[in-house]
Amino acid sequence: MPGDFRFSFGPWNIHEGADPFGPPVRRPVEFGRKLKEYRRLGFGAVQFHDDDAVPGLNELTASQIEQQARKVAHLLQEEGLVAEFVAPRLWEDPRTIDGAYTANDERCRQYARERSRKAIDIARALGTRLIVLWLAREGTYIREAKDTKMAVDRLVEAIDDQLKYDSSIKIAIEPKPNEPVDQAFIPTAGHALALASRCLDPARVGVNIESAHVILAGLDPSDEMGFALSFGKLFSVHLNDQNGLKFDEDKSFGSVDLRRAFNQVRVLDRYGYGKGGEWVGLDVKAMRTQPEDKATKHLRNSRAMFLRLLEISRNLDEETIARLTRERDYEELEAYILGRLTGR
């Protein structure tokens, strides 16, 4: 069953060009102007952190948060857009220096739970039921600082708190093996789905697979996607590319390894991704060297690359692939795939 593909990105993907080693090089773009770019570039949904929709939400009352979120929902409607998900930003507040859900200080863990409920309130106002949890600081710099068993128990408690708070939401855990912490507790899709199995409603807990995060774990993104698809738990994807085991680069999709990108597209298409309303999310950044007036081409190019690889995949001779697989002639199969990717 072929997939049904619609595309999203987050406002942070139109960015100022800062990197881990240098300051911004482009001027900020106002949120409303970013929304104007979505349809022009072929995208239909917006990914949100909670404070992308409601800046300064820690200082606002519940009614003020809802009011601001509804204003953003109106802006989306005016532009013909929808919200894909909301993610609580749990890695920048001073109270999350030592982690959020797994902090050693109970007051900090309580803050993280309260902030997550606010994100759910924002999601409700924006009209989405999907919450993405990037467990950014849920890990350690030294192993003796935290008890791993206790940390996993606390993650389950935090997710259960959200599932109880709103019975309609789904939660997508976004695994990453490191950065900003040295070692993360939930580094892969397997860890995330094992965690989901312990939650009070496992059917509502799945994963958001980001290509670069998988590569940083030394794994292949298409394998992680296939793993999640086999459980019916691939709630979202963040496509990008990564040049080796360094900081999270968020390079344009397919820009480093075309074959690796091809296999991600192929597994999503072969198993009907998108038929349940899922979006193809991009998490890509413009090169630091891009001038301001050319700083959205990474989004255009990534979407175009996905569609081109989709076209190649759908035009493969499946009988040839099946025959070569039966014959165990993998060298010939490899030559066939490389030929299609190079236009032969």
Helices and strands as residue ranges (DSSP letters): E 7-9, G 11-13, H 31-41, E 45-49, H 50-53, G 57-59, H 62-79, E 82-87, G 94-96, H 106-126, E 130-134, E 139-140, G 143-145, H 148-165, E 170-174, E 183-184, H 189-197, G 202-204, E 205-210, H 211-216, H 221-230, E 234-239, H 258-270, E 280-282, G 292-294, H 297-314, H 318-326, H 330-341
